[in-house]
Structures are given as C-alpha cells and as structure tokens.
Amino acid sequence: MGNSLKSPGALLLVSCYELGHQPLSLASPIALLRQAGYRPATLDLAVERLRPGAVKRARFIAIAVPMHTALRIGTQAAERIRALNPECVVCFYGLYATLNAPALLERSADAVIGGESEEPLLGLVEAIEGTRTEPAPAGGLAGLARSLGVPGVRTREHHAPPWLRKIPFAVPERDLLPPLRSYARLDHGGESRLAGHVEASRGCLHHCRHCPIPPVYGGRFFVVPRQIVLADLRNQVAAGARHITFGDPDFLNGPVHAMEIARALHAEFPSLTFDVTAKIEHLLKHRALLPELARLGCLFVVSAVESLNDTILGILDKGHTRSDVVLALRLTSDAGITLRPSFVPFTPWTSLSDYQELLTFIEAGDLIGHLDPVQLSIRLLVPPGSLLVEHPAMRPFLGPLDADRFTYLWAHPDPRLDRLQQEVADLVAGAAGDHEEAHLTFAKIKARAAAGREDGPLPLPRPPDRRDKGRPPRLTEPWFC
C-alpha cells in the first residue's frame, strides 16, 4: 500500500471555520495522533489557502465540521481534494458531520465521525495502518477505510452511532496551527488583545429543539479534566493570549467544575480576562456565581436568547421567558458582566410586530452595542436530525431537504418576513464589509423593518454620534452560525 500513515504529512487535518478561533478541532486530535506515533499536517481554511502539495502528499484527510458554515466550506474543499488526490481517504468529523452523514457519504466522504471524535478518528487511522495489504483492496485505501467496522466510525457499509464515551483527553497541541494573531481578537476599552480558545466541557444537558447538539449528544455532556484545560491555557498565554474564550456549549452545565477552572485561571494569571456561553436559565439558577465570575475576569457572557416571544421560546424549548431575559440582563449588569445575546429573529412563527418589538427592546435597553448586527438577520436553520423536524408547530411550514445547503427549506406564511430577512441579511453583509458602526447599521435595519408597518414607515432615526467608541467588550469575529 505504499508509505505508512506514520510518514510526515500522510495524515492531513483540515479545519474550515471555528467562529474566528484557532481550531481546537485540530489541536485536540493532533495530540492523540502524535502520542500514537503519527506526524500529521494541518490546514485551516479560515485563514489559509488550500495547499495542493499538502493534499497530494496526504493519504488520509480528515475535515473538521463542528458547525454549519464549516460544513459548507468543507464540502467545497472535499471536491477539490478529490480532484487533486482521488486515492486518499476523506473523513468528515464533528457535530455537523453526524447530522449530515448520509449526504456526506453519498457525495465525497469515505467515513463520518461524530460525538467525541478524537478516539474513533485515531481508531480508524490505526485500523487502516494495521490492516494494510499488498496488493491494495478494491477501491484502494479509501475502499479499505469503508470496509472497516471501527466503533464510532460510520461508512456506507457500517452505520455506527456517534461516539459518546469519555475520551482519553490529551493536552491540545497547537504548534502546527497558524499563530493566534491570525484569528479574532478581543476588542475592549479601545484596546485589541490576542484571544485564545479552550473547552472545559462538551455536549449539553438540555434539549433546545433548534440546537444541533441534542440530536447528537442526547442530553449528555463530558467535562474536560481540569489539568488538561489549564495546561492548554498556559500554552496559549505563552503564545500571547491575553483573553480566553471558553467554547463550551454551556459553561454552567457543570458549575462546580467550571468555577474551579475559573478560579485556578485567575490565581495563575490575574490579568487574563475571559468570556463564556451560558443559558439564560443557568444565569438565573446560578446568579450567586455572577459577581465572582466578574471578579475572576469574566468580561461577557454569550447567551442564546433567540426570541422575546414566549410562544416561540416554548416551541424551541429554550427554558426561559421574556421576563427571564430582562432579569438576566439586570443580574449580569449588576455583577459587572456584559450579556451578549444571540438571536434567531426569523422563524415561521415570528410576526412583523415581533421583529419590530425586538428592535425596540434592544434600543430601549441600550443593547445595540451588545450584539453584532448579523444577529438581527439570522433565519432558523433546520438541519437533518433536528428535533424540530417532527414538531407539530414546524410541520405546516417544513419543505424538502436542500441537499446542497444541508438544511430543510421552510417558508414564512407572511411573505414580507422572508423578504425582510433577505434584505436585512444583505444590508448586514454590506455593512460588515464596510466596517460600519453597529449603531448606524441598526438604524438602517430599524428603518427597513418599519417600512413594512401597516400604518406606514417610520422616519430613519439618526444614530448617536460615534457611540461605538464605547462598545462593550466583544470579539472581532461577528458570525455565530
């Protein structure tokens, strides 16, 4: 079968997009692969061009797709990879690989791995290495990969479920990745800081119906050992990080574990700041922890508010209400932490008045600087496996699966909302390209939404003069999907 998979560059790990972060989806499997004697190469398509030489050298290429944007980029990359190197194994791994396994295996993938993917990925590589034969089996190395029944690895012949066992964690190894200066930074107080990225836990306890995590993890979550997280933090601080994003789906799924890590982080690096993601429900339940989190260096919390309409929140099974959002904003503000909400403002159940009320709520609460304008353009994504697919409230609006976009189509019963969503999305994209201030973009969105009112459009509000100079802390990467 030629050179061993342990030859330098015979394994190529490809990241596509991780919200502007240095990709942990590469750093974590690199550590396990190296421990087993492999010498992988890496490529991050978020900040690097695809290198034909690296692709042609590789015999096994694993593409990380932890989110929908990464999946879209990854499938395009796989087509070019196949053209450059038809004989290599192509494996997709990550959350969106599991959700879209049938389509990926039909198109360009020889194998798909989901859940806690590092151990099955290593298992597949070792199985191929251990069963290589001369002459090559039918289909070459890719055919061999498809024929192996490795736990946690799904192929056309083997329908293995996602791997949901705690893996043997190793300290992520980042020396093969582009430097931190290539990625999103913290923007705070007129200063730009290099930002690192870690996970203290994976998966989630909850079953929000629009979230891609429950169909894969089924309400389970796994903590990353404290010593692993802290070692990764130290390495990133040594590389220049002055701020850390905890990328856990919910930092407060395991509050005892999370707080132990936050305390240890602050004790070792008192000037290091951080941000976390947490449900509104958890911010209320663990409100007593908020002042301490602020003292330990937490600048902001990202929380999936999604909507202010209680009926919609119930359909999505968010576990909070509009009044809970108001209380969470007060509690975080009182603690000295900025709440940065994310929204899904366009759903089949959103009315024009709902959208206008959301804009009024944001403006009245002085929250324009708390969110990136793209949040006001997000349309509900319904991927394969979504818990919404079979929900009675969704069924009347659900169309066919769009195989190219990896989502079910749906149409709003009021065509004005679909038009408005597209108009806002185009407006936001243009504003981002022009580096327009958030307050000016918000004013344009508000005017566009007002144009659909039955009583006529409202006048374009004049944005406050240069208020973005005082924007709350944020990362410079605005895309959350």
FITOR-278612 format. One record per residue (C-alpha): residue in one letter; x, y, z. Coordinates in pm, whole numbers, plus 50000, padded with zeros to 5 digits. Example, Ala and Ser with C-alpha at 12.3 -4.5 7.8 and 13.67 -1.06 7.14 Angstrom:
2
<pt type="A" east="51230" north="49550" up="50780"/>
<pt type="S" east="51367" north="49894" up="50714"/>
END
This chain:
481
<pt type="M" east="50000" north="50000" up="50000"/>
<pt type="G" east="50296" north="50237" up="49985"/>
<pt type="N" east="50415" north="50464" up="50258"/>
<pt type="S" east="50293" north="50426" up="50613"/>
<pt type="L" east="50033" north="50664" up="50752"/>
<pt type="K" east="50303" north="50750" up="51008"/>
<pt type="S" east="50506" north="50923" up="50737"/>
<pt type="P" east="50518" north="51304" up="50774"/>
<pt type="G" east="50214" north="51458" up="50607"/>
<pt type="A" east="50044" north="51127" up="50527"/>
<pt type="L" east="49765" north="51246" up="50758"/>
<pt type="L" east="49619" north="51590" up="50687"/>
<pt type="L" east="49374" north="51751" up="50930"/>
<pt type="V" east="49166" north="52032" up="50782"/>
<pt type="S" east="48968" north="52294" up="50974"/>
<pt type="C" east="48717" north="52510" up="50791"/>
<pt type="Y" east="48578" north="52759" up="51041"/>
<pt type="E" east="48553" north="52785" up="51421"/>
<pt type="L" east="48400" north="53127" up="51485"/>
<pt type="G" east="48731" north="53301" up="51431"/>
<pt type="H" east="48917" north="53087" up="51687"/>
<pt type="Q" east="49236" north="52890" up="51644"/>
<pt type="P" east="49084" north="52546" up="51576"/>
<pt type="L" east="49062" north="52322" up="51880"/>
<pt type="S" east="48910" north="52064" up="51645"/>
<pt type="L" east="49263" north="52017" up="51508"/>
<pt type="A" east="49470" north="52078" up="51821"/>
<pt type="S" east="49293" north="51806" up="52021"/>
<pt type="P" east="49323" north="51512" up="51774"/>
<pt type="I" east="49680" north="51616" up="51688"/>
<pt type="A" east="49779" north="51534" up="52046"/>
<pt type="L" east="49634" north="51180" up="52036"/>
<pt type="L" east="49771" north="51110" up="51689"/>
<pt type="R" east="50120" north="51220" up="51790"/>
<pt type="Q" east="50111" north="51005" up="52102"/>
<pt type="A" east="50043" north="50708" up="51873"/>
<pt type="G" east="50342" north="50792" up="51653"/>
<pt type="Y" east="50172" north="50977" up="51368"/>
<pt type="R" east="50301" north="51306" up="51225"/>
<pt type="P" east="50000" north="51489" up="51081"/>
<pt type="A" east="49999" north="51807" up="50880"/>
<pt type="T" east="49729" north="52072" up="50920"/>
<pt type="L" east="49541" north="52329" up="50718"/>
<pt type="D" east="49296" north="52593" up="50843"/>
<pt type="L" east="49086" north="52718" up="50553"/>
<pt type="A" east="48955" north="53006" up="50765"/>
<pt type="V" east="49294" north="53178" up="50742"/>
<pt type="E" east="49492" north="52973" up="50486"/>
<pt type="R" east="49455" north="52872" up="50124"/>
<pt type="L" east="49423" north="52507" up="50035"/>
<pt type="R" east="49774" north="52385" up="49954"/>
<pt type="P" east="49772" north="52137" up="49662"/>
<pt type="G" east="50110" north="51995" up="49764"/>
<pt type="A" east="49986" north="51904" up="50112"/>
<pt type="V" east="49672" north="51747" up="49966"/>
<pt type="K" east="49865" north="51539" up="49713"/>
<pt type="R" east="50105" north="51411" up="49983"/>
<pt type="A" east="49825" north="51301" up="50213"/>
<pt type="R" east="49676" north="50955" up="50212"/>
<pt type="F" east="49415" north="51026" up="50481"/>
<pt type="I" east="49243" north="51367" up="50505"/>
<pt type="A" east="49012" north="51446" up="50797"/>
<pt type="I" east="48790" north="51754" up="50767"/>
<pt type="A" east="48651" north="51908" up="51087"/>
<pt type="V" east="48293" north="52039" up="51059"/>
<pt type="P" east="48173" north="52147" up="51406"/>
<pt type="M" east="47924" north="52398" up="51263"/>
<pt type="H" east="47711" north="52464" up="50956"/>
<pt type="T" east="47940" north="52724" up="50797"/>
<pt type="A" east="48232" north="52484" up="50834"/>
<pt type="L" east="48028" north="52210" up="50665"/>
<pt type="R" east="47954" north="52428" up="50363"/>
<pt type="I" east="48321" north="52521" up="50329"/>
<pt type="G" east="48435" north="52164" up="50397"/>
<pt type="T" east="48223" north="52004" up="50128"/>
<pt type="Q" east="48354" north="52251" up="49872"/>
<pt type="A" east="48708" north="52174" up="49984"/>
<pt type="A" east="48641" north="51799" up="49959"/>
<pt type="E" east="48551" north="51833" up="49592"/>
<pt type="R" east="48885" north="51996" up="49520"/>
<pt type="I" east="49065" north="51742" up="49738"/>
<pt type="R" east="48909" north="51458" up="49538"/>
<pt type="A" east="49020" north="51623" up="49214"/>
<pt type="L" east="49378" north="51664" up="49342"/>
<pt type="N" east="49407" north="51327" up="49517"/>
<pt type="P" east="49139" north="51075" up="49415"/>
<pt type="E" east="49305" north="50787" up="49606"/>
<pt type="C" east="49310" north="50940" up="49955"/>
<pt type="V" east="49065" north="50864" up="50236"/>
<pt type="V" east="48830" north="51156" up="50309"/>
<pt type="C" east="48680" north="51159" up="50658"/>
<pt type="F" east="48445" north="51426" up="50796"/>
<pt type="Y" east="48425" north="51463" up="51173"/>
<pt type="G" east="48235" north="51685" up="51414"/>
<pt type="L" east="47881" north="51780" up="51508"/>
<pt type="Y" east="47757" north="51859" up="51157"/>
<pt type="A" east="47924" north="51551" up="51011"/>
<pt type="T" east="47692" north="51334" up="51220"/>
<pt type="L" east="47379" north="51530" up="51128"/>
<pt type="N" east="47459" north="51510" up="50758"/>
<pt type="A" east="47622" north="51167" up="50739"/>
<pt type="P" east="47401" north="51020" up="50462"/>
<pt type="A" east="47458" north="51317" up="50231"/>
<pt type="L" east="47832" north="51328" up="50301"/>
<pt type="L" east="47878" north="50955" up="50241"/>
<pt type="E" east="47679" north="50984" up="49920"/>
<pt type="R" east="47897" north="51268" up="49794"/>
<pt type="S" east="48261" north="51284" up="49899"/>
<pt type="A" east="48317" north="51113" up="50235"/>
<pt type="D" east="48453" north="50764" up="50292"/>
<pt type="A" east="48389" north="50791" up="50666"/>
<pt type="V" east="48200" north="51015" up="50911"/>
<pt type="I" east="48268" north="51054" up="51283"/>
<pt type="G" east="48056" north="51236" up="51539"/>
<pt type="G" east="48029" north="51290" up="51912"/>
<pt type="E" east="48361" north="51264" up="52093"/>
<pt type="S" east="48550" north="51214" up="51770"/>
<pt type="E" east="48921" north="51202" up="51861"/>
<pt type="E" east="48932" north="50839" up="51972"/>
<pt type="P" east="48733" north="50698" up="51676"/>
<pt type="L" east="48948" north="50907" up="51440"/>
<pt type="L" east="49263" north="50755" up="51586"/>
<pt type="G" east="49097" north="50413" up="51580"/>
<pt type="L" east="49021" north="50441" up="51209"/>
<pt type="V" east="49375" north="50551" up="51128"/>
<pt type="E" east="49524" north="50267" up="51333"/>
<pt type="A" east="49285" north="50013" up="51176"/>
<pt type="I" east="49389" north="50120" up="50828"/>
<pt type="E" east="49756" north="50113" up="50925"/>
<pt type="G" east="49723" north="49772" up="51087"/>
<pt type="T" east="49534" north="49603" up="50803"/>
<pt type="R" east="49720" north="49741" up="50501"/>
<pt type="T" east="49782" north="49466" up="50248"/>
<pt type="E" east="49957" north="49416" up="49918"/>
<pt type="P" east="49807" north="49437" up="49665"/>
<pt type="A" east="49555" north="49711" up="49752"/>
<pt type="P" east="49197" north="49600" up="49809"/>
<pt type="A" east="48925" north="49706" up="49567"/>
<pt type="G" east="48887" north="50083" up="49593"/>
<pt type="G" east="49239" north="50132" up="49728"/>
<pt type="L" east="49292" north="50288" up="50068"/>
<pt type="A" east="48951" north="50458" up="50057"/>
<pt type="G" east="48788" north="50123" up="49991"/>
<pt type="L" east="48975" north="49976" up="50285"/>
<pt type="A" east="48857" north="50258" up="50512"/>
<pt type="R" east="48496" north="50199" up="50409"/>
<pt type="S" east="48521" north="49827" up="50475"/>
<pt type="L" east="48645" north="49855" up="50833"/>
<pt type="G" east="48393" north="49837" up="51117"/>
<pt type="V" east="48556" north="50078" up="51361"/>
<pt type="P" east="48345" north="50181" up="51665"/>
<pt type="G" east="48219" north="50537" up="51627"/>
<pt type="V" east="48304" north="50549" up="51254"/>
<pt type="R" east="48017" north="50550" up="51007"/>
<pt type="T" east="48074" north="50443" up="50647"/>
<pt type="R" east="47844" north="50336" up="50363"/>
<pt type="E" east="47879" north="49979" up="50486"/>
<pt type="H" east="47880" north="50040" up="50863"/>
<pt type="H" east="47621" north="50259" up="51040"/>
<pt type="A" east="47796" north="50320" up="51371"/>
<pt type="P" east="47627" north="50568" up="51609"/>
<pt type="P" east="47810" north="50878" up="51739"/>
<pt type="W" east="48083" north="50804" up="51992"/>
<pt type="L" east="47950" north="50919" up="52331"/>
<pt type="R" east="48212" north="50787" up="52569"/>
<pt type="K" east="48462" north="51000" up="52752"/>
<pt type="I" east="48781" north="51001" up="52552"/>
<pt type="P" east="49139" north="50981" up="52689"/>
<pt type="F" east="49197" north="51357" up="52679"/>
<pt type="A" east="49543" north="51488" up="52598"/>
<pt type="V" east="49669" north="51846" up="52613"/>
<pt type="P" east="49586" north="52002" up="52274"/>
<pt type="E" east="49891" north="52065" up="52060"/>
<pt type="R" east="49882" north="52392" up="51865"/>
<pt type="D" east="50233" north="52428" up="51725"/>
<pt type="L" east="50121" north="52320" up="51377"/>
<pt type="L" east="49843" north="52581" up="51365"/>
<pt type="P" east="49860" north="52941" up="51243"/>
<pt type="P" east="49953" north="53179" up="51529"/>
<pt type="L" east="49692" north="53349" up="51746"/>
<pt type="R" east="49746" north="53678" up="51565"/>
<pt type="S" east="49574" north="53518" up="51262"/>
<pt type="Y" east="49244" north="53491" up="51449"/>
<pt type="A" east="48976" north="53701" up="51618"/>
<pt type="R" east="49083" north="53934" up="51896"/>
<pt type="L" east="48918" north="54089" up="52197"/>
<pt type="D" east="48812" north="54448" up="52141"/>
<pt type="H" east="48780" north="54619" up="52479"/>
<pt type="G" east="48831" north="54972" up="52601"/>
<pt type="G" east="48995" north="55082" up="52279"/>
<pt type="E" east="49246" north="54801" up="52305"/>
<pt type="S" east="49290" north="54488" up="52091"/>
<pt type="R" east="49408" north="54170" up="52265"/>
<pt type="L" east="49509" north="53831" up="52131"/>
<pt type="A" east="49240" north="53577" up="52223"/>
<pt type="G" east="49274" north="53206" up="52292"/>
<pt type="H" east="49007" north="52937" up="52297"/>
<pt type="V" east="48952" north="52634" up="52522"/>
<pt type="E" east="48674" north="52397" up="52624"/>
<pt type="A" east="48605" north="52293" up="52981"/>
<pt type="S" east="48317" north="52067" up="52874"/>
<pt type="R" east="48146" north="51923" up="52567"/>
<pt type="G" east="47788" north="51838" up="52484"/>
<pt type="C" east="47491" north="51976" up="52676"/>
<pt type="L" east="47236" north="51869" up="52934"/>
<pt type="H" east="46949" north="52039" up="52754"/>
<pt type="H" east="46729" north="51966" up="52453"/>
<pt type="C" east="46664" north="52301" up="52284"/>
<pt type="R" east="46481" north="52193" up="51970"/>
<pt type="H" east="46662" north="52417" up="51722"/>
<pt type="C" east="47011" north="52333" up="51854"/>
<pt type="P" east="47230" north="52082" up="51665"/>
<pt type="I" east="47377" north="51938" up="51985"/>
<pt type="P" east="47078" north="51739" up="52128"/>
<pt type="P" east="47033" north="51513" up="51822"/>
<pt type="V" east="47395" north="51402" up="51863"/>
<pt type="Y" east="47457" north="51413" up="52239"/>
<pt type="G" east="47104" north="51338" up="52361"/>
<pt type="G" east="47136" north="51544" up="52679"/>
<pt type="R" east="47484" north="51420" up="52774"/>
<pt type="F" east="47789" north="51630" up="52844"/>
<pt type="F" east="48151" north="51550" up="52926"/>
<pt type="V" east="48391" north="51755" up="53135"/>
<pt type="V" east="48747" north="51802" up="53015"/>
<pt type="P" east="48988" north="51727" up="53303"/>
<pt type="R" east="49097" north="52038" up="53486"/>
<pt type="Q" east="49467" north="51971" up="53434"/>
<pt type="I" east="49415" north="51941" up="53057"/>
<pt type="V" east="49226" north="52271" up="53037"/>
<pt type="L" east="49481" north="52457" up="53249"/>
<pt type="A" east="49776" north="52319" up="53053"/>
<pt type="D" east="49613" north="52431" up="52728"/>
<pt type="L" east="49550" north="52774" up="52882"/>
<pt type="R" east="49914" north="52806" up="52987"/>
<pt type="N" east="50033" north="52722" up="52638"/>
<pt type="Q" east="49808" north="52985" up="52483"/>
<pt type="V" east="49912" north="53250" up="52734"/>
<pt type="A" east="50274" north="53169" up="52650"/>
<pt type="A" east="50179" north="53222" up="52284"/>
<pt type="G" east="50050" north="53570" up="52364"/>
<pt type="A" east="49684" north="53524" up="52461"/>
<pt type="R" east="49552" north="53792" up="52695"/>
<pt type="H" east="49190" north="53684" up="52676"/>
<pt type="I" east="49031" north="53337" up="52663"/>
<pt type="T" east="48701" north="53220" up="52519"/>
<pt type="F" east="48552" north="52916" up="52687"/>
<pt type="G" east="48387" north="52748" up="52392"/>
<pt type="D" east="48170" north="52511" up="52596"/>
<pt type="P" east="47812" north="52491" up="52464"/>
<pt type="D" east="47719" north="52596" up="52818"/>
<pt type="F" east="47990" north="52685" up="53070"/>
<pt type="L" east="47745" north="52633" up="53359"/>
<pt type="N" east="47634" north="52280" up="53269"/>
<pt type="G" east="47882" north="52174" up="53535"/>
<pt type="P" east="47912" north="52482" up="53759"/>
<pt type="V" east="48144" north="52328" up="54018"/>
<pt type="H" east="48393" north="52216" up="53752"/>
<pt type="A" east="48362" north="52547" up="53565"/>
<pt type="M" east="48422" north="52762" up="53872"/>
<pt type="E" east="48722" north="52555" up="53980"/>
<pt type="I" east="48883" north="52622" up="53644"/>
<pt type="A" east="48794" north="52992" up="53651"/>
<pt type="R" east="48944" north="53029" up="53998"/>
<pt type="A" east="49261" north="52844" up="53903"/>
<pt type="L" east="49291" north="53054" up="53587"/>
<pt type="H" east="49264" north="53379" up="53783"/>
<pt type="A" east="49504" north="53263" up="54052"/>
<pt type="E" east="49772" north="53186" up="53793"/>
<pt type="F" east="49702" north="53473" up="53551"/>
<pt type="P" east="49530" north="53757" up="53743"/>
<pt type="S" east="49521" north="53995" up="53446"/>
<pt type="L" east="49377" north="53741" up="53199"/>
<pt type="T" east="49016" north="53802" up="53101"/>
<pt type="F" east="48768" north="53554" up="52959"/>
<pt type="D" east="48419" north="53506" up="52818"/>
<pt type="V" east="48175" north="53216" up="52841"/>
<pt type="T" east="47848" north="53093" up="52692"/>
<pt type="A" east="47557" north="53013" up="52924"/>
<pt type="K" east="47182" north="52967" up="52903"/>
<pt type="I" east="46953" north="53236" up="53042"/>
<pt type="E" east="46811" north="52958" up="53260"/>
<pt type="H" east="47155" north="52892" up="53410"/>
<pt type="L" east="47233" north="53259" up="53463"/>
<pt type="L" east="46923" north="53280" up="53681"/>
<pt type="K" east="46979" north="52950" up="53859"/>
<pt type="H" east="47342" north="53031" up="53937"/>
<pt type="R" east="47302" north="53404" up="53987"/>
<pt type="A" east="47507" north="53389" up="54308"/>
<pt type="L" east="47814" north="53299" up="54097"/>
<pt type="L" east="47794" north="53603" up="53868"/>
<pt type="P" east="47976" north="53855" up="54093"/>
<pt type="E" east="48257" north="53605" up="54149"/>
<pt type="L" east="48285" north="53535" up="53776"/>
<pt type="A" east="48326" north="53907" up="53720"/>
<pt type="R" east="48599" north="53928" up="53986"/>
<pt type="L" east="48777" north="53636" up="53824"/>
<pt type="G" east="48794" north="53819" up="53491"/>
<pt type="C" east="48474" north="53732" up="53302"/>
<pt type="L" east="48401" north="54026" up="53071"/>
<pt type="F" east="48095" north="53897" up="52894"/>
<pt type="V" east="47854" north="53607" up="52862"/>
<pt type="V" east="47707" north="53497" up="52530"/>
<pt type="S" east="47354" north="53365" up="52577"/>
<pt type="A" east="47114" north="53224" up="52319"/>
<pt type="V" east="46811" north="53445" up="52388"/>
<pt type="E" east="46672" north="53364" up="52041"/>
<pt type="S" east="46336" north="53541" up="52079"/>
<pt type="L" east="46130" north="53761" up="52311"/>
<pt type="N" east="45804" north="53587" up="52216"/>
<pt type="D" east="45713" north="53335" up="52486"/>
<pt type="T" east="45521" north="53115" up="52241"/>
<pt type="I" east="45825" north="53084" up="52016"/>
<pt type="L" east="46051" north="53022" up="52314"/>
<pt type="G" east="45818" north="52739" up="52417"/>
<pt type="I" east="45831" north="52581" up="52069"/>
<pt type="L" east="46211" north="52596" up="52081"/>
<pt type="D" east="46210" north="52456" up="52438"/>
<pt type="K" east="46452" north="52726" up="52548"/>
<pt type="G" east="46371" north="52702" up="52917"/>
<pt type="H" east="46328" north="53076" up="52963"/>
<pt type="T" east="46076" north="53354" up="52903"/>
<pt type="R" east="46095" north="53718" up="52803"/>
<pt type="S" east="46080" north="53822" up="53170"/>
<pt type="D" east="46371" north="53588" up="53243"/>
<pt type="V" east="46576" north="53769" up="52977"/>
<pt type="V" east="46502" north="54102" up="53142"/>
<pt type="L" east="46610" north="53963" up="53480"/>
<pt type="A" east="46928" north="53807" up="53337"/>
<pt type="L" east="47024" north="54141" up="53182"/>
<pt type="R" east="46984" north="54309" up="53519"/>
<pt type="L" east="47173" north="54040" up="53711"/>
<pt type="T" east="47470" north="54037" up="53474"/>
<pt type="S" east="47482" north="54416" up="53461"/>
<pt type="D" east="47472" north="54440" up="53841"/>
<pt type="A" east="47760" north="54188" up="53855"/>
<pt type="G" east="47968" north="54391" up="53610"/>
<pt type="I" east="47938" north="54141" up="53322"/>
<pt type="T" east="47810" north="54226" up="52974"/>
<pt type="L" east="47537" north="53997" up="52841"/>
<pt type="R" east="47580" north="53948" up="52466"/>
<pt type="P" east="47258" north="53791" up="52336"/>
<pt type="S" east="47231" north="53583" up="52023"/>
<pt type="F" east="46901" north="53571" up="51837"/>
<pt type="V" east="46709" north="53370" up="51581"/>
<pt type="P" east="46470" north="53652" up="51493"/>
<pt type="F" east="46327" north="53492" up="51177"/>
<pt type="T" east="46121" north="53178" up="51242"/>
<pt type="P" east="45794" north="53055" up="51087"/>
<pt type="W" east="45611" north="53192" up="51391"/>
<pt type="T" east="45769" north="53539" up="51403"/>
<pt type="S" east="45535" north="53823" up="51315"/>
<pt type="L" east="45643" north="54159" up="51179"/>
<pt type="S" east="45541" north="54316" up="51510"/>
<pt type="D" east="45759" north="54058" up="51694"/>
<pt type="Y" east="46060" north="54171" up="51492"/>
<pt type="Q" east="45985" north="54539" up="51543"/>
<pt type="E" east="45935" north="54480" up="51916"/>
<pt type="L" east="46275" north="54307" up="51932"/>
<pt type="L" east="46439" north="54614" up="51778"/>
<pt type="T" east="46257" north="54841" up="52022"/>
<pt type="F" east="46366" north="54623" up="52314"/>
<pt type="I" east="46731" north="54638" up="52202"/>
<pt type="E" east="46724" north="55015" up="52151"/>
<pt type="A" east="46534" north="55094" up="52472"/>
<pt type="G" east="46767" north="54874" up="52675"/>
<pt type="D" east="47080" north="55037" up="52527"/>
<pt type="L" east="47180" north="54694" up="52392"/>
<pt type="I" east="47279" north="54790" up="52038"/>
<pt type="G" east="47647" north="54764" up="52128"/>
<pt type="H" east="47590" north="54429" up="52299"/>
<pt type="L" east="47533" north="54237" up="51979"/>
<pt type="D" east="47671" north="54222" up="51628"/>
<pt type="P" east="47415" north="54331" up="51365"/>
<pt type="V" east="47432" north="53991" up="51198"/>
<pt type="Q" east="47227" north="53863" up="51492"/>
<pt type="L" east="46929" north="54055" up="51356"/>
<pt type="S" east="46941" north="53866" up="51025"/>
<pt type="I" east="46954" north="53503" up="51143"/>
<pt type="R" east="46695" north="53269" up="50993"/>
<pt type="L" east="46600" north="52944" up="51169"/>
<pt type="L" east="46820" north="52660" up="51044"/>
<pt type="V" east="46661" north="52314" up="51045"/>
<pt type="P" east="46936" north="52059" up="50973"/>
<pt type="P" east="46876" north="51686" up="50926"/>
<pt type="G" east="46806" north="51524" up="51262"/>
<pt type="S" east="46678" north="51847" up="51418"/>
<pt type="L" east="46425" north="51795" up="51695"/>
<pt type="L" east="46207" north="52048" up="51515"/>
<pt type="V" east="46151" north="51830" up="51210"/>
<pt type="E" east="45874" north="51625" up="51374"/>
<pt type="H" east="45737" north="51904" up="51594"/>
<pt type="P" east="45368" north="51980" up="51521"/>
<pt type="A" east="45435" north="52354" up="51515"/>
<pt type="M" east="45702" north="52314" up="51247"/>
<pt type="R" east="45535" north="52062" up="51020"/>
<pt type="P" east="45298" north="52301" up="50835"/>
<pt type="F" east="45591" north="52513" up="50718"/>
<pt type="L" east="45854" north="52248" up="50650"/>
<pt type="G" east="45962" north="52192" up="50292"/>
<pt type="P" east="46207" north="51944" up="50139"/>
<pt type="L" east="46566" north="51893" up="50244"/>
<pt type="D" east="46804" north="52112" up="50045"/>
<pt type="A" east="47094" north="51871" up="49996"/>
<pt type="D" east="47332" north="52141" up="49878"/>
<pt type="R" east="47269" north="52368" up="50179"/>
<pt type="F" east="47225" north="52087" up="50434"/>
<pt type="T" east="46901" north="52224" up="50574"/>
<pt type="Y" east="46527" north="52178" up="50538"/>
<pt type="L" east="46360" north="52458" up="50349"/>
<pt type="W" east="46072" north="52647" up="50505"/>
<pt type="A" east="45864" north="52946" up="50402"/>
<pt type="H" east="45704" north="53206" up="50626"/>
<pt type="P" east="45323" north="53237" up="50595"/>
<pt type="D" east="45375" north="53615" up="50564"/>
<pt type="P" east="45600" north="53673" up="50259"/>
<pt type="R" east="45702" north="54011" up="50400"/>
<pt type="L" east="45907" north="53835" up="50667"/>
<pt type="D" east="46103" north="53629" up="50414"/>
<pt type="R" east="46172" north="53943" up="50210"/>
<pt type="L" east="46271" north="54137" up="50520"/>
<pt type="Q" east="46511" north="53863" up="50631"/>
<pt type="Q" east="46687" north="53867" up="50296"/>
<pt type="E" east="46701" north="54247" up="50293"/>
<pt type="V" east="46846" north="54258" up="50644"/>
<pt type="A" east="47099" north="53986" up="50560"/>
<pt type="D" east="47215" north="54179" up="50252"/>
<pt type="L" east="47229" north="54503" up="50450"/>
<pt type="V" east="47433" north="54345" up="50729"/>
<pt type="A" east="47675" north="54180" up="50489"/>
<pt type="G" east="47739" north="54510" up="50316"/>
<pt type="A" east="47781" north="54694" up="50644"/>
<pt type="A" east="48030" north="54435" up="50770"/>
<pt type="G" east="48231" north="54471" up="50451"/>
<pt type="D" east="48240" north="54848" up="50501"/>
<pt type="H" east="48327" north="54816" up="50875"/>
<pt type="E" east="48021" north="55024" up="50951"/>
<pt type="E" east="47946" north="55110" up="51313"/>
<pt type="A" east="47681" north="54895" up="51479"/>
<pt type="H" east="47455" north="55188" up="51569"/>
<pt type="L" east="47437" north="55305" up="51208"/>
<pt type="T" east="47363" north="54952" up="51082"/>
<pt type="F" east="47096" north="54911" up="51350"/>
<pt type="A" east="46929" north="55236" up="51242"/>
<pt type="K" east="46912" north="55111" up="50882"/>
<pt type="I" east="46765" north="54776" up="50995"/>
<pt type="K" east="46504" north="54953" up="51204"/>
<pt type="A" east="46403" north="55173" up="50911"/>
<pt type="R" east="46382" north="54870" up="50683"/>
<pt type="A" east="46159" north="54685" up="50932"/>
<pt type="A" east="45940" north="54992" up="50981"/>
<pt type="A" east="45874" north="55007" up="50606"/>
<pt type="G" east="45652" north="54702" up="50646"/>
<pt type="R" east="45422" north="54858" up="50906"/>
<pt type="E" east="45054" north="54877" up="50820"/>
<pt type="D" east="45049" north="55243" up="50934"/>
<pt type="G" east="45340" north="55339" up="50712"/>
<pt type="P" east="45716" north="55363" up="50760"/>
<pt type="L" east="45879" north="55547" up="51046"/>
<pt type="P" east="46143" north="55810" up="50976"/>
<pt type="L" east="46505" north="55691" up="50975"/>
<pt type="P" east="46639" north="55754" up="51326"/>
<pt type="R" east="46964" north="55946" up="51341"/>
<pt type="P" east="47225" north="55727" up="51513"/>
<pt type="P" east="47409" north="55867" up="51815"/>
<pt type="D" east="47739" north="56029" up="51722"/>
<pt type="R" east="48025" north="55776" up="51729"/>
<pt type="R" east="47882" north="55577" up="52019"/>
<pt type="D" east="48068" north="55266" up="51906"/>
<pt type="K" east="48378" north="55409" up="52072"/>
<pt type="G" east="48223" north="55293" up="52396"/>
<pt type="R" east="48106" north="54950" up="52280"/>
<pt type="P" east="48103" north="54676" up="52543"/>
<pt type="P" east="48374" north="54409" up="52519"/>
<pt type="R" east="48344" north="54179" up="52219"/>
<pt type="L" east="48539" north="53952" up="51989"/>
<pt type="T" east="48614" north="54085" up="51644"/>
<pt type="E" east="48456" north="53783" up="51472"/>
<pt type="P" east="48082" north="53858" up="51446"/>
<pt type="W" east="47945" north="53538" up="51288"/>
<pt type="F" east="47765" north="53294" up="51517"/>
<pt type="C" east="47632" north="53024" up="51281"/>
END
